Amino acid sequence: MTPLLRGRLPSDVEAPELGERSEEIARIDGTVIEHIVSGNLAAPVDYDQAHDEWVVVLDGAAILQVQGELVNLSSGDWILLPAHVPHRLVDTLPGTRWLALHAADRGAADSRA
């Protein structure tokens, strides 16, 4: 019998004071499921990832900039970010919780500016 994986996502009271904390929840055929908890951002964070990423805000709020457009996300909102589409995490409400699915890489390694 295959063992079942299970767990519980941490609550927003465990958010870091500065930056973000992420935890891999599971990995399935190259797809990674990750829980992210945001604190205050010292500055916007730029991403250019080699994989498609789908994220949903579980609690809280954030602002992304994607292809020159500001995208406001709040609880229940999700966005699909294709591989190699540069995007910027502009701001987060401290305690914002996300669930992210990272698809298998399409090419070169991830980079963060």
Contact map, one row per residue, 1 for C-alpha under 8 A:
11100000000000000000000000000000000000000000000000000000000000000000000000000000000000000000000000000000000000000
11110000000000000000000000000000000000000000000000000000000000000000000000000000000000000000000000000000000000000
11111000000000000000000000000000000000000000000000000000000000000000000000000000000000000000000000000000000000000
01111100000000000000000000000000000000000000000000000000000000000000000000000000000000000000000000000000000000000
00111110000000000000000000000000000000000000000000000000000000000000000000000000000000000000000000000000000000000
00011111000000000000000000000000000000000000000000000000000000000000000000000000000000000000000000000000000000000
00001111100000000000000000000000000000000000000000000000000000000000000000000000000000000000000000000000000000000
00000111110000000000000000000000000000000000000000000000000000000000000000000000000000000000000000000000000000000
00000011111000000000000000000000001000000000000000000000000000000000000000000000000000000000000000000000000000000
00000001111101000000000000000000000000000000000000000000000000000000000000000000000000000000000000000000000000000
00000000111111100000000000000000000000000000000000000000000000000000000000000000000000000000000000000000000000000
00000000011111100000000000000000000010000000000000000000001000000000000000000000000000000000001110000000000000000
00000000001111100000000000000000000000000000000000000000000000000000000000000000000000000000001000000000000000000
00000000011111110000000000000000000010000000000000000000000000000000000000000000000000000000001000000000000000000
00000000001111111001100000000000000011100000000000000000000000000000000000000000000000000000011100000000000000000
00000000000001111111100000000000000011110000000000000000000000000000000000000000000000000000000000000000000000000
00000000000000111110000000000000000000110000000000000000000000000000000000000000000000000000010000000000000000000
00000000000000011111000000000000000001111100000000000000000000000000000000000000000000000000000000000000000000000
00000000000000011111100000000000000001111100000000000000000000000000000000000000000000000000000000000000000000000
00000000000000110111110000000000000111100000000000000000000000000000000000000000000000000000000000000000000000000
00000000000000110011111000000000000111000000000000000000000000000000000000000000000000000000000000000000000000000
00000000000000000001111100000000011110000000000000000000000000000000000000000000000000000000000000000000000000000
00000000000000000000111110000000011100000000000000000000000000000000000000000000000000000000000000000000000000000
00000000000000000000011111100001111000000000000000000000000000000000000000000000000000000000000000000000000000000
00000000000000000000001111100001111000000000000000000000000000000000000000000000000000000000000000000000000000000
00000000000000000000000111110001110000000000000000000000000000000000000000000000000000000000000000000000000000000
00000000000000000000000111111111100000000000000000000000000000000000000000000000000000000000000000000000000000000
00000000000000000000000001111111000000000000000000000000000000000000000000000000000000000000000000000000000000000
00000000000000000000000000111110000000000000000000000000000000000000000000000000000000000000000000000001000000000
00000000000000000000000000111111000000000000000000000000000000000000000000000000000000000000000000000011000000000
00000000000000000000000000111111100000000000000000000000000000000000000000000000000000000000000000001111000000000
00000000000000000000000111110111110000000000000000000000000000000000000000000000000000000000000000011111000000000
00000000000000000000000111100011111000000000000000000000000000000000000000000000000000000000000000111100000000000
00000000000000000000011111000001111100000000000000000000000000000000000000000000000000000000000000111100000000000
00000000100000000000011110000000111110000000000000000000000000000000000000000000000000000000000011110000000000000
00000000000000000001111000000000011111000000000000000000000000000000000000000000000000000000000011110000000000000
00000000000101110001110000000000001111100000000000000000000000000000000000000000000000000000001111000000000000000
00000000000000110111100000000000000111110000000000000000000000000000000000000000000000000001111110000000000000000
00000000000000111111000000000000000011111000000000000000000000000000000000000000000000000001111100000000000000000
00000000000000011110000000000000000001111100000000000000000000000000000000000000000000000011110000000000000000000
00000000000000000110000000000000000000111111000000000000000000000000000000000000000000000011000000000000000000000
00000000000000000110000000000000000000011111000000000000000000000000000000000000000000000000000000000000000000000
00000000000000000000000000000000000000001111100000000000000000000000000000000000000000000100000000000000000000000
00000000000000000000000000000000000000001111110000000000000000000000000000000000000000011110000000000000000000000
00000000000000000000000000000000000000000011111000000000000000000000000000000000000000011100000000000000000000011
00000000000000000000000000000000000000000001111100000000000000000000000000000000000001111000000000000000000000011
00000000000000000000000000000000000000000000111110000000000000000000000000000000000001110000000000000000000000111
00000000000000000000000000000000000000000000011111000000000000000000000000000000001111100000000000000000000001110
00000000000000000000000000000000000000000000001111110000000000000000000000000000001111000000000000000000000011110
00000000000000000000000000000000000000000000000111110000000000000000000000000000001100000000000000000000111111100
00000000000000000000000000000000000000000000000011111000000000000000000000000000011100000000000000000111111001000
00000000000000000000000000000000000000000000000011111100000000000000000000000001111000000000000000000111100000000
00000000000000000000000000000000000000000000000000111110000000000000000000000001111000000000000000011110000000000
00000000000000000000000000000000000000000000000000011111000000000000000000000111100000000000000000011100000000000
00000000000000000000000000000000000000000000000000001111100000000000000000000111000000000000000001111000000000000
00000000000000000000000000000000000000000000000000000111110000000000000000111110000000000000000001110000000000000
00000000000000000000000000000000000000000000000000000011111110000000000011111100000000000000000111100000000000000
00000000000000000000000000000000000000000000000000000001111100000000000001110000000000000000000111100000000000000
00000000000100000000000000000000000000000000000000000000111110000000000001110000000000000000001111000000000000000
00000000000000000000000000000000000000000000000000000000111111000000000001100000000000000001111110000000000000000
00000000000000000000000000000000000000000000000000000000101111100000000111100000000000000001100100000000000000000
00000000000000000000000000000000000000000000000000000000000111110000000111000000000000001111100100000000000000000
00000000000000000000000000000000000000000000000000000000000011111000011110000000000000001111000000000000000000000
00000000000000000000000000000000000000000000000000000000000001111100011110000000000000111110000000000000000000000
00000000000000000000000000000000000000000000000000000000000000111111111000000000000000111100000000000000000000000
00000000000000000000000000000000000000000000000000000000000000011111111000000000000011110000000000000000000000000
00000000000000000000000000000000000000000000000000000000000000001111100000000000000011100000000000000000000000000
00000000000000000000000000000000000000000000000000000000000000001111110000000000000000000000000000000000000000000
00000000000000000000000000000000000000000000000000000000000000001111111000000000000000000000000000000000000000000
00000000000000000000000000000000000000000000000000000000000000111101111100000000000000000000000000000000000000000
00000000000000000000000000000000000000000000000000000000000000111100111110000000000000000000000000000000000000000
00000000000000000000000000000000000000000000000000000000000011110000011111000000000000000000000000000000000000000
00000000000000000000000000000000000000000000000000000000100011110000001111101100000000000000000000000000000000000
00000000000000000000000000000000000000000000000000000000111111000000000111111000000000000000000000000000000000000
00000000000000000000000000000000000000000000000000000001111110000000000011111000000000000000000000000000000000000
00000000000000000000000000000000000000000000000000000001111000000000000001111100000000000000000000000000000000000
00000000000000000000000000000000000000000000000000000001100000000000000011111110000000000000000000000000000000000
00000000000000000000000000000000000000000000000000000111100000000000000010011111000000000000000000000000000000000
00000000000000000000000000000000000000000000000000000111000000000000000000001111100000000000000000000000000000000
00000000000000000000000000000000000000000000000000011110000000000000000000000111110000000000000000000000000000000
00000000000000000000000000000000000000000000000000011100000000000000000000000011111010000000000000000000000000000
00000000000000000000000000000000000000000000000000111000000000000000000000000001111110000000000000000000000000000
00000000000000000000000000000000000000000000000111111000000000000000000000000000111110000000000000000000010000000
00000000000000000000000000000000000000000000000111100000000000000000000000000000011111000000000000000000000000000
00000000000000000000000000000000000000000000000110000000000000000110000000000000111111100000000000000000000000000
00000000000000000000000000000000000000000000011110000000000000000110000000000000000111110000000000000000000000000
00000000000000000000000000000000000000000000011100000000000000011110000000000000000011111000000000000000000000000
00000000000000000000000000000000000000000001111000000000000000011100000000000000000001111100000000000000000000000
00000000000000000000000000000000000000000001110000000000000001111000000000000000000000111111000000000000000000000
00000000000000000000000000000000000000000011100000000000000001111000000000000000000000011111000000000000000000000
00000000000000000000000000000000000000011001000000000000000001110000000000000000000000001111100000000000000000000
00000000000000000000000000000000000001111000000000000000000111100000000000000000000000001111110100000000000000000
00000000000000000000000000000000000001110000000000000000000111000000000000000000000000000011111100000000000000000
00000000000000101000000000000000000001110000000000000000000100000000000000000000000000000001111100000000000000000
00000000000111100000000000000000000011100000000000000000001100000000000000000000000000000000111110000000000000000
00000000000100100000000000000000000011100000000000000000111111000000000000000000000000000001111111000000000000000
00000000000100000000000000000000001111000000000000000000111100000000000000000000000000000000001111100000000000000
00000000000000000000000000000000001110000000000000000011111000000000000000000000000000000000000111110000000000000
00000000000000000000000000000000111100000000000000000011110000000000000000000000000000000000000011111000000000000
00000000000000000000000000000001111100000000000000001111000000000000000000000000000000000000000001111100000000000
00000000000000000000000000000011110000000000000000001110000000000000000000000000000000000000000000111110000000000
00000000000000000000000000000011110000000000000000111100000000000000000000000000000000000000000000011111000000000
00000000000000000000000000000111000000000000000000111000000000000000000000000000000000000000000000001111100000000
00000000000000000000000000001111000000000000000000110000000000000000000000000000000000000000000000000111110000000
00000000000000000000000000000000000000000000000001110000000000000000000000000000000000000000000000000011111110000
00000000000000000000000000000000000000000000000001100000000000000000000000000000001000000000000000000001111100000
00000000000000000000000000000000000000000000000001100000000000000000000000000000000000000000000000000000111110000
00000000000000000000000000000000000000000000000001000000000000000000000000000000000000000000000000000000111111000
00000000000000000000000000000000000000000000000011000000000000000000000000000000000000000000000000000000101111100
00000000000000000000000000000000000000000000000111100000000000000000000000000000000000000000000000000000000111110
00000000000000000000000000000000000000000000001111000000000000000000000000000000000000000000000000000000000011111
00000000000000000000000000000000000000000000111110000000000000000000000000000000000000000000000000000000000001111
00000000000000000000000000000000000000000000111000000000000000000000000000000000000000000000000000000000000000111
